[in-house]
Amino acid sequence: MKKKILFIGITMNCAGTEKSFVSFINTFDFDKYDATLLLAKKKGPFLKLLPNKLKIIEINNYGDHFLQSGKNARGNIYNTFIRKNPFTAFTVLPYYIKIMLHPENVSSDATRLWIRLMDYLPAIDEKFDVAVAYWGDRTMFYMLDKVKADKYITWMHFDYAHPKRDDSIYLPYFKRCDSIVNVSSTVDDALKKSLPELSGKCVVIENINSPSAIKIMADEPAIFPDPDYQGKRILSVGRITFQKGFDLAIRALKHLRTDGIDAKWYVIGEGDNEYKKNLSLLAEEYGVADSFVFMGAYPNPYPFIKKCDVYAQPSRFEGKPISVEEAKILSKPIVVCDYLSAAEQLRSGKLGLISSFEETDLSEKLEMLLTDDALSDSLVKSLQSEMLSNEAEISKFYNLI
């Protein structure tokens, strides 16, 4: 009899974790295992990339709880909970008082409130052999409190220390997991350093990439918003949030233009609309509004990566960004900021350049790749000689279950 596996996610929007899951589940052995994906909201462009053998279900009525943020918390809590059950207000009120009195603890108190409100969510009736919180964080809390399974596995796509989590919240949940999957050795080391008592539960399973599939998809047409532009194209793929460092990118682009480099910086992704508006204002302030281009979300960004001159990842913190791995597969000159796994991903500079978080350093690294053909060619040749396929990583998951 096949083992029943439940994967728990949030949406299938265009983002790193979702893309990672698409690659993972498309290498999954459905002949040996039955797999179900439980989503908070059954939506997103990546839904169409999931295999037909994967059963997809949705958290009824309470999915918006997983989309809660500091900006929508009041309306979200009212519509999801208080409107349905006015007495929920008595649960919420003490937490709001704490947040108002101690704003320095807002992250921890907001997380505790989120977990407390989860008491109102119904549990999953069906029992599974293995439950997997592939999206980490909130899906882990939900899995352990609302899903019945013989074995629990959570995924860590991020650097546990940046931004810092509250150990008193996370540690008890981590301890209830049978295994904690970290997407890189540096993410693994960071978690073990913060919470050494978890070392025996940790295993590294890298995000799975299929070079053959990526290269096929990269051959599709890619039409930039300015197809006749003859200058250099810098490209980034990622959610439009503070974490991704696009404000740093705008400042670096200003330096490039001042140095006479004819370049434009393109961003594929969606995210925080208010932050995006602030970035647009910053680009106007720095005189690069015509050169910093938001392209929106694309389920298939590979043709654009293939056509750009340099792939850049100016993130302040990351676990192990998939888009950098994809740029490596497509043999593009790469510049990243020095986030946790940067040195691991780029072999300490052998496969791409690593910048500090200073705008001048980032612009200098970009300028090197945009003007020094010998350097770019050398990095490209190094990438082409790398064995970048890692589809065998899924065997580590089978060992866990």
Protein Blocks (a to p, Z undefined) as FASTA:
>chain_A
ZZddddddfbdcdcfklmmmmmmmmmpcfklpccddddfbacdjklmmpcfklccdddeh
jlmmmmgcfklmmmmmmmmmmmmmmmlmmmmmmmmmmmmmmmmlmmmmmmmmmmmmmmmp
ccdfbacfbdcdfkgmmlmmmmmmmpccfbdcdddfbdfklccddfklmmmmmmmpmbdc
dfbfklmmmmmmmmmmlmmmpccddddddfklmmmmmmpccddfblmbcbdcdddddddd
fklommmmmmmmmmmmmnopacddddeddddfklmmmmmmmmmmnopmmmmccebjafbl
mlmmmmmmbdcdfbfbdcbdfklmmmmmnopacdddddfklmmmnonopnoccddfbfkl
mmmmmmmmmmmmmlmmmmmmmmmmpcfbfklmmmmmmmmZZ
